[in-house]
Amino acid sequence: MRLATRTLLPFAVSAVLAATSSLSFAAPATLNVATVVWIGYGPFYIAEALDLYKKQGLSVKLQVFSDPALIPAALAGGSVQGAMMTYDQVIGQVAKGMPQKVVMPIDYSNGGDAIVASMAITKVSDFKGKKVGFNPLSPSDFLLSYALTSNGLSMNDITPVNMTPESVPAAMVSSQMPIGVTYEPSLSQILKQGGGKKYHVVYSSKNAPGLIADVLVFDDKFIKASPKDITGIMKAYLEGMAYMKAKPDDAAKIIGKFMGVSAKEVKEQLPGVYNIPLAEMPKAFIKSKETTSYFASAEIIGGILKAKAQIDKIPATEATMDAQFVTSLQAK
């Protein structure tokens, strides 16, 4: 089972601001990088298991958070030096005055997050007046909001049912609701019900590639103080991704051990995410109308978050990212 939900916006960090203003951001002997258990972070799990950081002259430890809402505050407080977050989290942090920046795109959900429904419900417009189970303030919430607004509806047109993504399969099977928003592996659990003839995907992250995006994030002070360390972490990640391609069976075993699932389940989940290769990473930082560009996705994400009163003002996209590391690695 996936062990954590990727939460959109942890806002209980304002008290950290004053406390962190005098912190030193000199790199410790071991760099701690916050993560949750998510299939898209597989290359990082490979890098740790094989200690690919060592050849970069680094000691890196992944710190697994059961509640990803705590990660931005941990990054601000200095208990971790880097973090794997969703891009919408970064927008929320920057909107609140936290100088946290994306240095590398990791992946985007490619069907791994989805809205599933009974066979009688065939399109998003059919959601009107019906119960929908989802986890508030999470990528599930965001995907649902985007699907509704894209089809002329809003949250006021449905009956929200608050639950974790892992609870959705049982709730749907017990007929508590006809529609649920979840991600792998819970997604596959629902779709297998009734021999695959009971539920189906109505809308997924494939419909909006890049909107549910995972990113590597550092505080601006650490970026300025330790650029070589960040480059080293990114190189180890890229080597981990190459290992996954060269030795898929071994990689699946390593990732499965970290995630607490079988190698077979890892292989089943991998198509639901798209790990962005180095050659494509610059696209995320370039202005474009494609949702794989942060400029396009930030406009959509920011608009929804502001409409839901989760942020007061949409921050400038440039303030959420630092492309220098991707640019430097591409030049080599």
Long-range contacts (C-beta under 8 A, 24 or more apart in sequence): 1-166, 1-185, 1-260, 1-261, 2-37, 2-38, 2-39, 2-165, 2-166, 2-183, 2-184, 2-185, 2-186, 2-259, 3-36, 3-37, 3-64, 3-66, 3-259, 3-260, 4-36, 4-37, 4-38, 4-64, 4-65, 4-66, 4-67, 4-68, 5-36, 5-68, 5-135, 5-138, 5-140, 5-164, 5-165, 5-166, 6-36, 6-38, 6-68, 6-86, 6-138, 6-139, 6-214, 7-67, 7-68, 7-69, 7-89, 7-137, 7-138, 8-86, 8-88, 8-89, 8-92, 8-137, 8-138, 8-139, 8-141, 8-142, 8-305, 8-310, 9-69, 9-88, 9-89, 9-92, 9-137, 9-305, 9-310, 9-311, 10-68, 10-69, 10-70, 10-71, 10-72, 10-73, 10-89, 10-92, 11-92, 11-96, 11-310, 12-69, 12-73, 13-72, 13-73, 13-76, 13-93, 13-96, 13-98, 14-96, 16-73, 16-76, 16-77, 17-76, 17-97, 17-98, 19-77, 20-76, 20-77, 20-78, 23-77, 23-78, 23-221, 25-78, 25-81, 25-219, 25-221, 25-222, 25-224, 25-225, 25-226, 26-225, 26-226, 27-81, 27-222, 27-225, 27-226, 27-229, 28-81, 29-59, 30-59, 30-60, 30-61, 31-58, 31-59, 31-60, 31-61, 31-81, 31-82, 31-229, 31-233, 32-60, 32-61, 32-62, 32-63, 32-79, 32-80, 32-81, 32-82, 33-60, 33-61, 33-62, 33-63, 33-80, 33-81, 33-82, 33-83, 33-84, 33-233, 34-62, 34-63, 34-65, 34-71, 34-74, 34-75, 34-80, 34-82, 34-83, 34-84, 35-62, 35-63, 35-64, 35-65, 35-83, 35-84, 36-64, 36-65, 36-66, 36-68, 36-71, 36-84, 37-64, 37-258, 37-259, 37-260, 38-84, 38-214, 39-112, 39-184, 39-255, 39-259, 39-266, 39-269, 39-270, 39-272, 39-273, 40-106, 40-107, 40-109, 40-112, 40-214, 40-273, 40-275, 41-84, 41-106, 41-107, 41-214, 42-240, 42-244, 42-251, 42-255, 42-266, 42-270, 42-275, 43-237, 43-238, 43-240, 43-241, 43-243, 43-244, 43-275, 44-84, 44-237, 44-240, 45-240, 45-254, 45-255, 45-258, 45-259, 46-240, 46-241, 46-243, 46-244, 46-251, 46-254, 46-255, 47-236, 47-237, 47-239, 47-240, 48-258, 49-254, 49-257, 49-258, 50-240, 50-243, 50-254, 52-236, 52-239, 52-240, 52-243, 53-232, 53-233, 53-236, 55-236, 56-231, 56-232, 56-233, 56-235, 56-236, 57-232, 58-229, 58-232, 58-233, 58-236, 60-233, 60-236, 69-137, 72-98, 72-100, 75-100, 75-217, 75-218, 75-219, 76-100, 76-219, 81-218, 81-222, 81-226, 81-229, 82-216, 82-217, 82-218, 82-222, 82-230, 82-233, 83-216, 83-217, 83-218, 84-214, 84-215, 84-216, 84-217, 85-214, 85-215, 85-217, 86-139, 86-212, 86-213, 86-214, 86-215, 87-213, 87-214, 87-215, 87-294, 87-297, 87-298, 87-301, 87-320, 88-139, 88-142, 88-212, 88-301, 88-305, 90-215, 90-217, 90-320, 90-321, 91-298, 91-301, 91-302, 91-305, 91-311, 91-314, 91-315, 91-320, 92-305, 92-310, 92-311, 94-315, 94-319, 94-320, 95-302, 95-305, 95-311, 95-312, 95-313, 95-314, 95-315, 96-311, 98-219, 99-219, 99-220, 99-221, 100-217, 100-218, 100-219, 100-220, 101-217, 101-218, 101-219, 101-220, 101-223, 101-319, 101-320, 101-321, 101-322, 102-215, 102-216, 102-217, 102-284, 102-294, 102-320, 102-321, 102-322, 103-216, 103-217, 103-218, 103-223, 103-230, 103-234, 103-321, 103-322, 103-324, 103-325, 103-326, 104-215, 104-216, 104-234, 104-237, 104-281, 104-325, 104-326, 105-213, 105-214, 105-215, 105-216, 105-276, 105-281, 105-284, 105-326, 106-213, 106-214, 106-215, 106-216, 106-237, 106-275, 106-276, 107-213, 107-214, 107-273, 107-274, 107-275, 107-276, 108-205, 108-209, 108-210, 108-211, 108-212, 108-213, 108-214, 108-273, 108-274, 108-276, 108-292, 109-139, 109-183, 109-205, 109-212, 109-213, 109-272, 109-273, 110-205, 110-206, 110-209, 110-271, 110-272, 110-273, 110-274, 111-201, 111-204, 111-205, 111-206, 111-271, 111-272, 112-183, 112-184, 112-187, 112-205, 112-269, 112-272, 112-273, 113-139, 113-140, 113-143, 113-181, 113-182, 113-183, 113-187, 113-204, 113-205, 113-212, 113-272, 114-143, 114-181, 114-182, 114-183, 114-187, 114-201, 114-202, 114-203, 114-204, 114-205, 115-143, 115-144, 115-147, 115-179, 115-180, 115-181, 115-201, 115-202, 115-203, 115-204, 116-168, 116-172, 116-179, 116-180, 116-181, 116-182, 116-187, 116-190, 116-191, 116-199, 116-200, 116-201, 116-202, 117-178, 117-179, 117-180, 117-199, 117-200, 117-202, 118-172, 118-178, 118-179, 118-198, 118-199, 119-197, 119-198, 119-199, 119-200, 120-178, 121-178, 121-179, 121-202, 122-202, 123-151, 123-202, 124-148, 124-150, 124-151, 124-153, 124-202, 124-203, 125-151, 125-152, 125-153, 126-202, 127-153, 127-157, 127-158, 127-179, 128-153, 128-157, 128-158, 129-157, 129-158, 129-159, 130-158, 130-159, 130-177, 130-178, 130-179, 131-158, 131-159, 131-160, 131-161, 131-176, 131-177, 131-178, 131-179, 132-158, 132-159, 132-160, 132-161, 132-177, 132-179, 132-180, 132-181, 133-161, 133-162, 133-163, 133-167, 133-168, 133-171, 133-172, 133-176, 133-177, 133-179, 133-180, 133-181, 134-160, 134-161, 134-162, 134-163, 134-165, 134-168, 134-180, 134-181, 134-182, 135-162, 135-163, 135-164, 135-165, 135-181, 136-160, 136-162, 137-310, 138-165, 139-183, 139-212, 140-165, 140-181, 140-182, 140-183, 141-181, 142-211, 142-212, 142-301, 142-304, 143-181, 143-203, 143-204, 143-205, 143-208, 143-211, 143-212, 144-181, 145-304, 145-308, 146-208, 146-211, 146-300, 146-304, 147-203, 147-207, 149-304, 150-208, 169-193, 172-199, 183-272, 184-268, 184-269, 184-272, 185-261, 185-265, 185-268, 185-269, 187-272, 188-268, 188-269, 208-291, 209-274, 209-291, 209-292, 210-284, 210-290, 210-291, 210-292, 210-293, 210-296, 210-297, 211-291, 211-297, 211-300, 211-301, 213-284, 213-297, 220-322, 223-322, 227-324, 227-325, 230-325, 231-325, 231-328, 231-329, 234-325, 234-326, 234-329, 235-329, 238-278, 238-329, 241-275, 241-277, 244-275, 278-326, 278-329, 278-330, 279-330, 281-326, 281-330, 282-323, 282-326, 282-327, 282-330, 284-321, 285-321, 285-323, 285-326, 294-320, 294-321
